[in-house]
Structures are given as C-alpha cells and as structure tokens.
Amino acid sequence: MTAEREFDIVLFGATGFVGRLTARHLAEHAPSGTRIALAGRSSERLEALRTDLGWASADWPLLVVDAADEAAVADLAARSRVVVTTVGPYARHGMPLVRACAEAGTHYCDLTGEVLFVHRSIAAAHAEAQRTGARIVHACGFDSVPSDLGVLLCAQAAREDGARLGRTSLAVRRMKGGFSGGTIDSARTQAIEMRSDPALRKVAGDPWALAEGGRPARASGPSSAGARRPGPAGALARLAKASPVRREKGTDHFTGPFVMAAFNTRVVARSASLLGYGDGFRYAEYSDYGPGARGAVTASAVSAGLLAALAGMAFRPTRSVLDRMLPAPGEGPSEEAMASGRFRMEVTAEASDGRRYRSTVAAPYDPGYSGTAVMLGQSALALVAGEGLPDAAGVLTPATALGAPLVERLRAHDFTLEVERLEG
C-alpha cells in the first residue's frame, strides 16, 4: 500500500450498536492525528453519532455508503488505509467490501462469526490480497480474538521449548454479558443457508474448512460426529458430540457446549495451518458450568436450551418465535448492564513432547458489546500503526495478521493475556 490515502480508518456501520461503541473507543483512544471517517447509510444518524461523540470527533468526515452499492464500496476502500466494518450479516452484505479492499490493497477487519462467509472470502480474495499486500482480518471481536490469541500464546511458549502443539482445548470459565443482535442475525442467516444447500452444510461441518491446505495429515478437529446427518440435526450432533455434558478431567466441574465453538475452532484451525502449530494439533472448546450437582444440572439445562435455540433458527415457524425473543440487529444492553460484564477463558495445551501449557484470556468487559468494541478498535489501530505485525497478507485471522501487537494493545486496556508452563 504505497499510495497516500485520505483516511487512516473508515468505520463502516458506525451507527449500529457495536459500531457506536467502536466509534466511541476510537474517539477516546486513537492517537492524535489519526484520520477517521464514519460511514453508513443514513447521513442523519451519522451526524447524530458524531455529535454524541463530542469534540474528539468533531472533524471526522461522514460518508454515506450502502453496502449493496459496489462502486461506492470500492471508492470507500480506495480512500482508506484500513476499513473496519460491523455491517452484517456478512454473508448478505460483506463480500463486495472484502473484494474491494483486497483489490485496493486496503487492510480490513470485521466481526463475522460466519464460517460460510469466511470460506467464500478465502476463495474470492486471499490470492488477490496477498498480491496487493492487504490484510483481510476476520473475527476481530469476541468471535474469535480470545480463542485465537489464547492458543497463539501456548503455541509460542511451546515453540520456545522446541515443541509444537498437540491436543488443545479452551474452557470458558466465566462469562457475563450478552450476544449482540448482529451476532444472532448472522447465526440465523447461516442456519437458513445451511438448510437449503447440502454442500454448505458440509463446509460448515468441516472442522478444517478454513485451514490453508485442509486437514493436516495427523490432525483431527473437535469432532466429525454428525457429518453424515443432513441439515441442522447434523450440525447440532457435531456440536453436542464435541462438548457434551461431562465431568471435567481433574476437577468436579461439569462442562457443556460453548455456543461460539463451531466458529472459533475453524478460525483457530486456520491460524494453526498458517503458523504451523503442528500436524498433531487438534482443538476443542467448551463451557464450564461449575462443580457438583448444581453444575451438572446447569450444564444440562443450558446445553439443552442452546441446542434447541440453534435448531429453532433453522426452521421458519420456530425462527419467528425466536425472533420475537432475541435482540434485533442494532439493539443492545444499557450502560449499567454492560458495566457488569466480564469473561475469563483458559486454554490448556499439550505439546508434542508431553509438556503442558495454560493461557488465560480475561477482561472486565461485556464480551459481545464493550469488550468486542475494544478488540475491534484496537485491531484497526494495530493495522494503522503497522509496528511489529507479522509478515503476512491475504485472508487472515487475528493471530496471523496482528499477533503480539494486538496482545500488547489489549493488555494496555485491562485485558489479561498470559501463559504459564504446567508441571507434569
């Protein structure tokens, strides 16, 4: 990217709920002189947002752009060094912007949690982005920064010891907060797509669907259970088989499925393939519901509800009921509710030589809202700064595109990201 650009960052979808939080984060934390523009479909809503942000954003330009207008999207990409987008569902609205950024050599980051969209992005834009030097970085929020960076820390520790990763898992130890309406809308869109096309169900069900070169020779994903079962039933069987309700080894805690595992595991698999975690690497995620009988009951109840909700999204009659119960795109919690949010996740990894590692990723933020805004905003600022970034281009992940600089940036914003070597 040698040509001078008009903007350092364009935030597209700035007036949505998470978009507004990200705009606020940039207004408060972007270095002085960073040239930021706000983009969206409504000039009135953009103007209101800029006013609400206060003096720090008073001179930010406003760009009225519709995601379906490919010429306008291409112009937006050509004018900025980095484009940040919260406009989803990405399968419906995102591909023109991905292609435009790849062609223009413009760095890009988003919040997608859609396997099918990332799979299409790799096919459509990876080679072109490598040619132009663009970093197309998907999943820069709670999907999938904690998972991706947590595994990266373990992989780096193992590499320092001359080893590579084998069996690795992530446990959600604590999570208080909500999933955004945009995340739910993306899940709904993908469920509808999968129901209509067996080929898409196969892609979404493949643990290595996003990995460069496919499945390593000796690796396995979280599970291949359900691979022969069609539609949502197969997807649910894979999720349940990957992390059923069970007692956690070495503790009396009970665990169950983690709703984001079906996407996070694919992102981590792409990082593993690009960074060489090892041919024996395999990865799963689960949620910790606590000890004893209460933990067992909670795990069973939450898991049953989760699986029912995922199944319900795939069928029109039940989907209409869920639509009335779940938050819509653009909606979110109060400031007070977000202030009480937090999360803590642990990655435990066994290396090829038997050594074991544990990383912790935690933050005092609502994971799907205020925490995601920090992760997305700092991803964009890391791309603008460029200092210390891995030597990479193409359709990437947070670990492969941003790596250590993003770790340090998040630590500076009260995130815990640490790794330790375990005995035995």
Backbone hydrogen bonds, N-H to C=O, Kabsch-Sander energy under -0.5 kcal/mol:
donor,donor_aa,acceptor,acceptor_aa,energy
6,E,79,R,-0.6
7,F,79,R,-2.5
8,D,35,R,-2.4
9,I,35,R,-2.2
10,V,82,V,-2.1
11,L,37,A,-2.6
12,F,10,V,-0.8
12,F,84,V,-3.5
13,G,39,A,-1.8
14,A,11,L,-0.6
14,A,39,A,-1.9
16,G,13,G,-1.3
20,R,16,G,-2.8
21,L,17,F,-1.7
22,T,18,V,-2.4
23,A,19,G,-2.6
24,R,20,R,-2.3
25,H,21,L,-2.2
26,L,22,T,-2.5
27,A,23,A,-2.5
28,E,24,R,-1.9
29,H,25,H,-2.1
30,A,26,L,-2.4
34,T,31,P,-2.0
36,I,34,T,-0.9
37,A,9,I,-2.3
38,L,61,P,-2.4
39,A,11,L,-2.9
40,G,63,L,-2.0
43,S,41,R,-0.6
46,L,42,S,-2.0
47,E,43,S,-2.4
48,A,44,E,-2.2
49,L,45,R,-2.2
50,R,46,L,-2.6
51,T,47,E,-2.0
52,D,48,A,-2.3
53,L,49,L,-2.0
54,G,50,R,-0.8
54,G,51,T,-0.8
57,S,54,G,-1.4
58,A,55,W,-1.5
60,W,57,S,-2.1
63,L,38,L,-3.0
64,V,62,L,-0.5
65,V,40,G,-2.6
65,V,63,L,-0.8
69,D,66,D,-1.9
70,E,68,A,-1.1
73,V,69,D,-2.5
74,A,70,E,-2.3
75,D,71,A,-2.0
76,L,72,A,-2.3
77,A,73,V,-2.3
78,A,74,A,-2.1
79,R,75,D,-1.1
79,R,76,L,-0.6
80,S,76,L,-0.5
80,S,77,A,-0.9
81,R,7,F,-1.8
82,V,8,D,-1.2
83,V,107,H,-2.4
84,V,10,V,-3.0
85,T,109,C,-2.3
86,T,12,F,-2.3
88,G,86,T,-1.0
92,R,89,P,-0.8
93,H,89,P,-2.2
94,G,90,Y,-2.7
95,M,90,Y,-0.6
98,V,94,G,-1.8
99,R,95,M,-2.6
100,A,96,P,-2.2
101,C,97,L,-2.6
102,A,98,V,-2.4
103,E,99,R,-2.5
104,A,100,A,-2.1
105,G,101,C,-0.9
105,G,102,A,-0.5
106,T,101,C,-2.5
107,H,81,R,-2.1
108,Y,135,R,-2.8
109,C,83,V,-2.0
110,D,137,V,-1.5
111,L,85,T,-0.5
115,V,113,G,-0.6
118,V,114,E,-2.0
119,H,115,V,-2.6
120,R,116,L,-2.1
121,S,117,F,-2.5
122,I,118,V,-2.4
123,A,119,H,-1.8
124,A,120,R,-2.6
125,A,121,S,-2.7
126,H,121,S,-0.6
126,H,122,I,-1.5
129,A,125,A,-2.8
130,Q,126,H,-2.2
131,R,127,A,-1.8
132,T,128,E,-2.2
133,G,129,A,-1.7
134,A,129,A,-1.2
136,I,134,A,-0.7
136,I,394,G,-2.9
137,V,108,Y,-3.0
137,V,135,R,-0.9
138,H,136,I,-0.7
138,H,396,L,-1.5
140,C,110,D,-2.8
141,G,143,D,-2.1
144,S,142,F,-0.7
145,V,141,G,-2.6
148,D,144,S,-2.9
149,L,145,V,-2.8
150,G,146,P,-2.1
151,V,147,S,-2.2
152,L,148,D,-1.8
153,L,149,L,-2.3
154,C,150,G,-1.4
155,A,151,V,-2.6
156,Q,152,L,-2.6
157,A,153,L,-2.0
158,A,154,C,-2.5
159,R,155,A,-2.4
160,E,156,Q,-2.0
161,D,157,A,-1.0
161,D,158,A,-0.6
162,G,159,R,-1.8
163,A,158,A,-2.8
165,L,277,Y,-1.7
166,G,350,E,-2.5
168,T,282,R,-2.2
169,S,348,T,-2.3
170,L,284,A,-2.2
171,A,346,E,-3.1
172,V,286,Y,-2.3
173,R,171,A,-1.0
173,R,344,R,-1.8
174,R,344,R,-1.9
176,K,342,R,-3.1
181,G,331,E,-0.9
184,I,180,S,-2.0
185,D,181,G,-2.3
186,S,182,G,-2.1
187,A,183,T,-2.2
188,R,184,I,-2.4
189,T,185,D,-2.4
190,Q,186,S,-2.4
191,A,187,A,-2.2
192,I,188,R,-2.0
193,E,189,T,-2.2
194,M,190,Q,-2.7
195,R,191,A,-1.8
196,S,192,I,-1.2
196,S,193,E,-0.5
197,D,193,E,-0.9
197,D,194,M,-0.6
200,L,197,D,-0.5
201,R,197,D,-1.6
202,K,198,P,-1.8
203,V,199,A,-1.8
204,A,200,L,-2.7
205,G,201,R,-1.7
206,D,202,K,-0.5
206,D,203,V,-1.4
209,A,206,D,-2.0
211,A,208,W,-1.0
213,G,211,A,-0.5
214,G,211,A,-1.6
219,A,216,P,-0.9
227,A,224,S,-1.8
229,R,226,G,-1.3
234,G,230,P,-1.1
234,G,231,G,-0.8
235,A,231,G,-1.5
236,L,232,P,-2.8
237,A,233,A,-2.3
238,R,234,G,-2.2
239,L,235,A,-2.0
240,A,236,L,-2.9
241,K,237,A,-2.5
242,A,238,R,-2.3
243,S,239,L,-1.6
246,R,255,T,-1.6
248,E,253,H,-3.3
251,T,248,E,-1.9
254,F,290,G,-2.7
255,T,246,R,-2.8
256,G,287,S,-2.0
259,V,257,P,-0.5
261,A,258,F,-2.1
263,F,260,M,-1.2
264,N,260,M,-2.8
265,T,261,A,-2.3
266,R,263,F,-0.8
267,V,263,F,-1.8
268,V,264,N,-2.7
269,A,265,T,-1.8
270,R,266,R,-1.8
271,S,267,V,-2.2
272,A,268,V,-2.7
273,S,269,A,-2.0
274,L,270,R,-2.1
275,L,271,S,-2.6
276,G,272,A,-1.2
277,Y,272,A,-1.6
281,F,278,G,-1.7
282,R,166,G,-1.6
284,A,168,T,-1.3
286,Y,170,L,-2.3
287,S,256,G,-3.0
288,D,172,V,-2.4
289,Y,254,F,-3.0
289,Y,287,S,-0.6
292,G,252,D,-1.4
295,G,291,P,-1.8
296,A,292,G,-2.0
297,V,293,A,-2.6
298,T,294,R,-2.6
299,A,295,G,-2.6
300,S,296,A,-2.2
301,A,297,V,-2.6
302,V,298,T,-2.9
303,S,299,A,-2.2
304,A,300,S,-2.3
305,G,301,A,-2.3
306,L,302,V,-2.7
307,L,303,S,-2.5
308,A,304,A,-2.2
309,A,305,G,-2.4
310,L,306,L,-2.5
311,A,307,L,-2.2
312,G,308,A,-2.6
313,M,309,A,-1.6
314,A,310,L,-0.5
314,A,311,A,-1.3
315,F,312,G,-1.0
319,R,315,F,-2.8
320,S,316,R,-2.1
321,V,317,P,-1.0
322,L,318,T,-2.4
323,D,319,R,-2.5
324,R,320,S,-0.8
324,R,321,V,-0.7
325,M,321,V,-0.7
325,M,322,L,-1.0
326,L,322,L,-2.5
331,E,328,A,-2.2
338,M,334,S,-2.4
339,A,335,E,-2.0
340,S,336,E,-0.8
340,S,337,A,-0.9
341,G,338,M,-1.6
342,R,176,K,-1.8
343,F,363,A,-2.0
344,R,174,R,-2.8
345,M,361,V,-2.7
346,E,171,A,-2.6
347,V,359,S,-2.7
348,T,169,S,-2.7
348,T,346,E,-0.5
349,A,357,Y,-2.8
350,E,167,R,-2.4
351,A,349,A,-0.5
351,A,355,R,-3.5
352,S,164,R,-3.0
354,G,351,A,-1.9
356,R,422,L,-0.6
357,Y,349,A,-2.6
358,R,420,E,-2.5
359,S,347,V,-2.5
360,T,418,E,-2.5
361,V,345,M,-2.8
362,A,416,T,-2.0
363,A,343,F,-2.1
365,Y,363,A,-1.0
368,G,178,G,-0.7
369,Y,366,D,-0.8
371,G,366,D,-3.0
372,T,366,D,-0.6
373,A,369,Y,-2.3
374,V,370,S,-1.6
375,M,371,G,-2.3
376,L,372,T,-2.9
377,G,373,A,-2.6
378,Q,374,V,-2.7
379,S,375,M,-1.7
380,A,376,L,-2.2
381,L,377,G,-2.1
382,A,378,Q,-2.2
383,L,379,S,-2.0
384,V,380,A,-2.0
385,A,381,L,-2.6
386,G,382,A,-2.7
389,L,386,G,-1.0
392,A,390,P,-1.5
394,G,134,A,-2.8
396,L,136,I,-3.2
396,L,394,G,-0.8
401,A,397,T,-2.6
402,L,398,P,-2.1
403,G,398,P,-1.7
406,L,402,L,-0.9
406,L,403,G,-0.7
407,V,403,G,-1.7
408,E,404,A,-2.5
409,R,405,P,-2.1
410,L,406,L,-2.5
411,R,407,V,-2.2
412,A,408,E,-1.6
413,H,410,L,-1.4
414,D,411,R,-1.3
415,F,410,L,-2.2
416,T,362,A,-3.1
417,L,415,F,-0.6
418,E,360,T,-1.8
420,E,358,R,-2.4
422,L,356,R,-2.5
